[in-house]
Amino acid sequence: MTRYRQIAQQNGAFWQLVMSGVFSYTEASAMDFDELYEAQAALQIYAPKEKPPKMPTPRRRRWRG
């Protein structure tokens, strides 16, 4: 598993584009290195930033005495 993790890290620009959902595997595969890295940079610059998930407010228990 460590070997595949290293390969995925080496191909990080490719997998970032695919996993973002903006490009399909086929589209990213057809890109040369310049297109791949330009698309990755554009994704980092222009992709909408995700807001952190909103934590639910704790429910207060009523005292039943």
Secondary structure by P-SEA (a helix, b strand, c coil): caaaaaaaaaaaaaaaaaaaccccaaaaaaccaaaaaaaaaaaacccccccccccccbbbbcccc
